[in-house]
Structure formats: structure tokens, C-alpha cells
Amino acid sequence: MEFANQEYLFLLLLLIPYIVWYVMYRKKSEPTMRMSDTMAYRLAPRSWKVRLMPLQLLLRIAVFVLLVLVLARPQTRNSWKNKTMEGIDIMLAMDVSTSMLEEDLKPNRMEAAKQVAAEFIVGRPNDNIGLTIFAGEAFTQCPMTTDHASLLNLLQNVRTDIAQRGLIENGTAIGMGLANAVSRLKDSKAKSKVVILLTDGSNNRGDLSPMTAAEIAKSFGVRVYTIGVGTQKAGAYSITVSGGAQYVNIPEEVDTKILSDIAAATDGEFYLATNNRELKKIYGEIDKLEKSKLNVKKFSKRYEAYQPLAIAAMLLLLLEMLLRITIFRKLP
């Protein structure tokens, strides 16, 4: 609360001489009677009227304070912010080939990637984000949306064994995965368009080479951040065979050169994550690099707030007058 006429608040200082005068005047104005000895009256209980006598003073002080506040013109401020957002359109392109089941990241590469990607999505509520998944072929799991609850649900439903079950061709078609993500961004009006491509292998499938897809991304102004996942050595992953687990060796390694070339061609960055901590750190760095621009215009409007104070002062004044002519009435 603010006061338009703050100088009127100095009137409250008048309460000091008024209280002094009231105390002194009351002693002189009250009727007295000479007694030879008042010892018998010292222990006599005081009536409730006597106990409530200071109420008159308190009511008058309250009325005076409220009237001074009314004169000072209290005002409230109604303010709001008009936000103009310049959002970023982001496509996550995620490798779901069977090699993503390797357990060098815990519990495996796929689950670790999904967990970190989910945290990234939650941290960017103002952006359009979509999801492309690819193995030997690619398709859009979720188009770009600000409905991040639906996106997170679809992300969690990504299965790491879809290639193993024959629902999608196995392999690693990096070029096709990138091209699919770019196709979702090519008509975007956003000033910043980004693809975050995550894979653990080298391109061995698809009709489109990774560098051709990178050139297409560059032509549409799409920046590509590439993430290689896994240790730079052959490993093994677990598959279910006849109700039991069987480990299969993985001969391929992350093609760091092609991922680095894709990033360089599109003014992006290349990262390599060999454990969960590094993967989380990479998404954190990308999050810092790609921030939504936010222009804030602040508006405010003042409203007069004296009405409740004026009504309260009037009611207290009426109460004080009523008590003075009834309960505290003095007989001549």
C-alpha cells in the first residue's frame, strides 16, 4: 500500500498531546468526595464499567488514525507483466537400435538417455519440443509440441527392443534420423531451430548419408548438436531368449568423426558421453547454449483504497458516541 499524500501522516503526532491532555483532564473532571480514611475502599473490586472506561479513549484514537490515513489517500497497485517469448523449436533424434541396450551406462544406454532427455524437457516449458527415433529407419514418435506431459509419456514408452522384435529395421541410420527431425523443423517460424541427435554407433543403414542430411539441416537454418553415447570399445548387451537372458557382443563403436562433422557443418557442437554423469552434463550445456529470449513489459495501475478505512472510522465513531450516551453516560 502507498500513500499519495504522505505529509498528512504527520498529523498522527497530535495523538501525543491529546493523550497527555486526556489523562490530566480526566483526573480534574471526575467528581471527588473527601473521606477521612480510604483504607476500606482499597480492596473493593472495580466494576466492569470502570474497567471499560479506557475503551472510549482507544475508540477515539482509532477514529483519528483512520481519518488521517483517509486524508493521506492510501492506494494499491495492480501490476502485471506482459511476456513476449521468442521460443525455440527443438527435435530430439534418438537412436533406438539394439546396441542401445548396452549397460556401460546405467541401467543401459537407452534408459539413461531417456532419463536425461526427460529432465531436459521439463526444464524448458516454453519451447516446442518433438521426438524422432531411429534405428535402421526413422519415424516421428512425437511432433513438436508444448504439451510436454504428452511428450514425456511418449518418450517413456519408447522401447529399446523394437528393432529386436522386428517392428523397425535394425541398424543405425544417422542420416535418416537427422533428416526426419529436420523435416519437422523446416517450416518452423522460430528464430532458433535445433536438433539434438544422440547415437551410439556409426551410419550403416538408410538411403541418405549423414553429411547430406547435415547439408539439408544447414539450408533450413537448423543447428545440430550431436551426442555420441558409450565407451569407445566393443561391448555387450542383454537380450531375452526363450525366457532367459543372453549377452550379445557389439562390434561397432561411435563414429566420432561423422558426428563431429555434422555438428561443425551446422554450427552446432559434438559431445561424447561415456557415463551417466557426462551425459547429464552435456544436456545441461546444451540447455545453457539454447535459451529462449524473453522480453518483459511491466504495467501497473493504482487504485484508491480509502473506502474501507473511511467506513471503519465511521462505524467506530458511531460506536463511541453510542457508548458515551448509554453505558458511560455521566449524570450532571
Disulfide bonds with the S-S distance in Angstrom:
none
